[in-house]
């Protein structure tokens, strides 16, 4: 898919997800793992999409919206991470190591989640006026007006996130790609492989840290013990039937 | 009160009207706001029923006023309240019941159902979905995600429909029916299952990281001099365990936030990787 078409698809999907996330249905269609898998397909990087989606899903596994307490915006995090990574890729294809893309994207994503929480809170306070008007006059809010007030702003804001992070990614991709291929090898021949190795380690460590955050948020007795037993069991099965779980064809 | 309905009109709702109310109740959190919470969504959902039950404009307005008071519950379990309100409003419209019974019903149910829904759906079933989805995504790609979505929504949508139906049939008796479904009993088992999925995922992602993070032939070449995969995986697990220790202290007020834990885990791993 050409980048312009992919960007348009991402923006449209982002609008739908923003509505699905809180206002309508809540059928988990806007969870990071789903967003990651879908945008991975859209941008032609299914492997990276799922890797980022899984890490962010683990990070947000225990965050809940209870009453007026708002969680970090998991949708903004996934959108920012995926479109930023795609922007980097589009600017300098084949230059960026997937694990480096992953680490940068997930870091940007969790920061955008905080911005998203602010935006959610603003949106909720914006709706107070509509509520007061409706209560005072004891009249209903027509469907179109309810949609304009409750669904349109989150959808437009998430589309803006897509545009912003894609631009950020393109800019950083051009700069970084140039630096990576021209300046860095001249600076130190040893540094390039070191950076590659470091980003591989970072990607794995961040996924495991996200799993640790998920475990501690589950709030049940013996969660860690259960996870440890399951990890041992999975290792045993993996070793016994080696290669069965390697999903990318070798 | 609202007993102005002409006696010639049978105040019951048709299937089409019930379907419209149910469809609209899926959007109960639209325009959620700190003042009225889900009140606009609730009033919007109930409107087709009011049009059918109260042909008199003044009575309809009065009914709407009752349902614009602040209202908040779990969005899934709200289906039971919406169904129950329809059951009671039919009786109010027929003049068999004072309108205050509807308010009492709503205010009595919304708290317990919110607690039940948050504990079971948001804090147990949704994490189980997420953990299953990542495990299946690891094995099967997007097909795995679709399987997890289908499983979750089979439970979610059928429960929402059944709750709406139970509320409409039984009115005030719906709480007994929900209590019989024993959500609280299934809560801990579901959470422990999620923990097991997370553990299995962590093990598998460590055993097969090349397939996961680095598509073959992409990016810079893996350095020849890199340490064996066993060493780097062990280092990553060390960082992960460090994060687990930090996250364990999360309950205390001065604990680091999840964002801080994740970002510092990444920074530590990157630094160690550079030093190797």
Contacts between the chains, C-beta under 8 A, distances in Angstrom:
chain1	res1	chain2	res2	distance
A	22	B	29	5.4
A	22	B	32	6.7
A	23	B	27	6.0
A	23	B	29	5.6
A	23	B	30	4.2
A	23	B	31	7.6
A	23	B	32	7.6
A	24	B	26	6.0
A	24	B	27	4.5
A	24	B	29	7.8
A	24	B	30	6.6
A	25	B	26	5.3
A	25	B	27	7.7
A	26	B	29	7.6
A	26	B	75	5.8
A	26	B	76	7.6
A	27	B	149	7.5
A	27	B	152	7.6
A	27	B	153	5.2
A	27	B	156	6.3
A	27	B	157	7.3
A	28	B	126	6.9
A	28	B	129	5.8
A	28	B	130	8.0
A	28	B	149	6.3
A	28	B	152	5.5
A	28	B	153	7.3
A	28	B	156	7.8
A	29	B	149	7.2
A	31	B	129	7.7
A	31	B	130	6.2
A	31	B	133	7.3
A	33	B	130	6.4
A	33	B	133	4.6
A	33	B	134	5.6
A	33	B	137	5.9
A	33	B	145	5.9
A	33	B	148	7.9
A	34	B	133	7.3
A	34	B	145	5.7
A	34	B	149	6.6
A	37	B	137	6.1
A	37	B	141	7.3
A	37	B	142	4.4
A	37	B	145	4.5
A	38	B	142	7.4
A	40	B	142	7.6
A	41	B	142	6.3
A	46	B	141	6.2
A	46	B	142	6.7
A	47	B	211	7.8
A	47	B	212	7.1
A	47	B	215	5.1
A	48	B	215	7.7
A	50	B	137	5.0
A	50	B	138	7.5
A	50	B	141	6.4
A	50	B	142	7.4
A	50	B	145	7.9
A	51	B	212	5.7
A	51	B	213	6.0
A	53	B	134	7.8
A	53	B	137	7.0
A	53	B	145	8.0
A	54	B	134	4.2
A	54	B	137	6.1
A	54	B	138	6.9
A	54	B	201	7.3
A	54	B	205	7.8
A	57	B	130	4.8
A	57	B	133	6.7
A	57	B	134	5.4
A	58	B	130	7.6
A	58	B	131	8.0
A	58	B	134	6.6
A	58	B	198	6.8
A	58	B	201	7.8
A	59	B	258	6.5
A	59	B	262	6.2
A	60	B	130	7.8
A	61	B	127	4.9
A	61	B	130	5.0
A	61	B	131	6.8
A	61	B	194	7.4
A	61	B	198	7.6
A	62	B	123	7.4
A	62	B	127	6.4
A	63	B	258	8.0
A	64	B	118	6.6
A	64	B	122	4.3
A	64	B	123	5.9
A	64	B	126	7.8
A	65	B	122	7.3
A	66	B	118	5.1
A	66	B	122	7.1
A	67	B	72	6.6
A	67	B	114	7.5
A	68	B	34	5.9
A	72	B	259	7.7
A	94	B	218	6.6
A	94	B	219	7.4
A	95	B	219	7.6
A	95	B	220	7.9
A	96	B	219	6.3
A	97	B	214	6.7
A	97	B	218	7.5
A	97	B	219	3.3
A	97	B	220	5.2
A	98	B	213	5.5
A	98	B	214	5.2
A	98	B	215	6.0
A	98	B	218	6.0
A	98	B	219	5.8
A	99	B	213	4.4
A	99	B	214	5.9
A	99	B	219	7.7
A	100	B	219	7.5
A	102	B	213	6.2
A	103	B	266	5.7
A	103	B	270	7.2
A	106	B	262	7.4
A	106	B	266	7.5
A	107	B	262	7.8
A	107	B	263	5.9
A	107	B	266	6.2
A	110	B	258	7.8
A	110	B	259	4.9
A	110	B	262	5.8
A	110	B	263	6.9
A	111	B	259	7.2
A	113	B	259	7.5
A	114	B	259	6.8
A	124	B	32	5.9
A	124	B	33	5.4
A	124	B	34	6.0
A	125	B	33	7.1
A	125	B	34	6.6
A	126	B	33	7.9
A	127	B	31	4.4
A	127	B	32	6.8
A	127	B	33	3.7
A	127	B	40	7.5
A	128	B	33	4.6
A	128	B	34	6.2
A	128	B	35	4.6
A	128	B	36	7.9
A	130	B	31	6.1
A	130	B	33	7.4
A	130	B	40	6.8
A	131	B	31	7.2
A	131	B	33	4.9
A	131	B	35	4.9
A	131	B	36	4.1
A	131	B	39	6.5
A	131	B	40	5.8
A	132	B	35	6.3
A	134	B	36	7.9
A	134	B	39	8.0
A	134	B	40	6.2
A	134	B	43	7.3
A	134	B	68	5.9
A	135	B	35	8.0
A	135	B	36	6.5
A	135	B	39	7.5
A	135	B	68	4.9
A	135	B	69	7.8
A	138	B	61	5.4
A	138	B	62	7.8
A	138	B	64	5.8
A	138	B	65	4.0
A	138	B	68	6.5
A	139	B	61	7.3
A	139	B	64	7.1
A	140	B	43	5.8
A	140	B	44	6.9
A	140	B	47	5.5
A	140	B	64	5.9
A	141	B	31	7.4
A	141	B	40	5.6
A	141	B	43	7.3
A	141	B	44	6.5
A	143	B	44	6.8
A	146	B	30	5.6
A	146	B	31	5.6
A	146	B	40	6.3
A	146	B	41	7.9
A	146	B	44	5.7
A	147	B	30	7.3
A	149	B	31	5.2
A	150	B	30	3.8
A	150	B	31	3.3
A	150	B	32	7.4
A	150	B	40	7.5
A	150	B	41	7.9
A	151	B	30	6.2
A	192	B	220	6.2
A	193	B	220	7.5
A	193	B	221	7.6
A	193	B	222	7.9
A	193	B	223	3.1
A	193	B	224	7.6
A	193	B	225	7.0
A	193	B	226	7.3
A	194	B	223	7.2
A	194	B	273	7.4
A	194	B	274	5.4
A	194	B	276	7.7
A	195	B	220	7.9
A	195	B	274	7.2
A	196	B	219	7.3
A	196	B	220	4.7
A	196	B	221	7.5
A	196	B	222	6.6
A	196	B	223	6.1
A	197	B	222	7.6
A	197	B	223	5.5
A	197	B	226	5.0
A	197	B	232	7.6
A	197	B	273	5.2
A	197	B	274	7.9
A	197	B	276	6.3
A	198	B	269	7.6
A	198	B	270	4.9
A	198	B	271	7.6
A	198	B	272	7.7
A	198	B	273	2.9
A	198	B	274	4.6
A	198	B	276	7.8
A	199	B	270	7.1
A	199	B	273	7.1
A	200	B	209	7.4
A	200	B	213	6.5
A	200	B	214	6.9
A	200	B	222	7.7
A	200	B	232	7.0
A	200	B	273	7.1
A	201	B	232	5.3
A	201	B	235	6.2
A	201	B	236	5.9
A	201	B	269	4.9
A	201	B	270	7.3
A	201	B	272	6.6
A	201	B	273	3.8
A	201	B	276	7.9
A	202	B	266	5.1
A	202	B	269	4.4
A	202	B	270	4.5
A	202	B	273	6.3
A	203	B	209	7.7
A	203	B	213	4.8
A	204	B	205	7.1
A	204	B	206	6.7
A	204	B	209	5.3
A	204	B	213	7.1
A	204	B	232	7.4
A	204	B	233	6.9
A	204	B	236	4.0
A	204	B	269	7.6
A	205	B	235	7.5
A	205	B	236	4.3
A	205	B	239	4.0
A	205	B	240	6.3
A	205	B	265	5.5
A	205	B	266	6.6
A	205	B	268	7.3
A	205	B	269	3.4
A	206	B	262	6.3
A	206	B	265	6.0
A	206	B	266	4.7
A	206	B	269	7.0
A	207	B	202	7.7
A	207	B	205	5.7
A	208	B	202	5.8
A	208	B	205	7.6
A	208	B	206	7.2
A	208	B	236	5.7
A	208	B	237	6.3
A	208	B	239	6.7
A	208	B	240	3.0
A	208	B	243	7.1
A	208	B	265	7.8
A	209	B	239	6.5
A	209	B	240	5.6
A	209	B	243	3.7
A	209	B	261	6.3
A	209	B	262	5.3
A	209	B	265	3.6
A	209	B	266	7.4
A	210	B	262	6.2
A	211	B	198	5.3
A	211	B	199	7.9
A	211	B	201	6.6
A	211	B	202	4.4
A	211	B	240	6.8
A	212	B	240	5.5
A	212	B	241	7.5
A	212	B	243	4.1
A	212	B	244	3.8
A	212	B	247	5.3
A	212	B	261	7.7
A	213	B	243	6.8
A	213	B	247	5.1
A	213	B	258	4.9
A	213	B	261	6.1
A	213	B	262	6.6
A	214	B	127	7.5
A	214	B	131	7.3
A	214	B	194	8.0
A	214	B	198	5.2
A	215	B	195	6.1
A	215	B	198	5.7
A	215	B	199	7.8
A	215	B	244	6.7
A	215	B	247	7.5
A	216	B	244	6.9
A	216	B	247	3.8
A	216	B	248	5.7
A	216	B	250	5.7
A	217	B	127	7.9
A	217	B	247	7.8
A	217	B	250	7.8
A	217	B	258	7.7
A	218	B	127	6.2
A	218	B	191	5.1
A	218	B	194	5.9
A	218	B	195	5.5
A	218	B	198	7.8
A	219	B	123	6.7
A	219	B	191	7.0
A	220	B	188	5.3
A	220	B	191	3.8
A	220	B	192	5.8
A	220	B	195	6.9
A	221	B	188	7.5
A	222	B	192	7.0
A	223	B	191	6.9
A	223	B	192	6.8
A	223	B	195	4.1
A	224	B	195	7.4
A	224	B	244	7.3
A	226	B	192	5.0
A	226	B	195	4.3
A	226	B	196	5.1
A	226	B	199	6.8
A	227	B	195	4.6
A	227	B	196	6.5
A	227	B	198	5.5
A	227	B	199	3.0
A	227	B	202	7.3
A	228	B	199	6.1
A	229	B	196	7.4
A	229	B	199	7.1
A	230	B	195	7.4
A	230	B	196	3.8
A	230	B	197	7.2
A	230	B	198	7.8
A	230	B	199	3.6
A	230	B	200	4.5
A	230	B	203	7.5
A	231	B	199	4.1
A	231	B	200	6.3
A	231	B	202	5.7
A	231	B	203	3.9
A	232	B	203	7.4
A	233	B	200	7.1
A	234	B	199	7.2
A	234	B	200	3.9
A	234	B	203	4.2
A	234	B	204	5.5
A	235	B	203	4.8
A	235	B	207	6.6
A	238	B	203	7.2
A	238	B	204	6.3
A	238	B	207	5.1
A	238	B	208	7.8
A	245	B	138	7.3
A	245	B	139	5.8
A	245	B	204	5.7
A	245	B	207	7.7
A	245	B	208	6.4
A	246	B	208	5.0
A	246	B	211	4.9
A	247	B	138	6.4
A	247	B	139	5.8
A	247	B	140	6.9
A	247	B	141	6.2
A	247	B	208	7.9
A	247	B	211	6.2
A	247	B	212	7.9
A	248	B	211	4.1
A	248	B	212	7.8
A	248	B	215	6.8
A	248	B	216	7.7
A	250	B	211	7.5
A	250	B	216	7.9
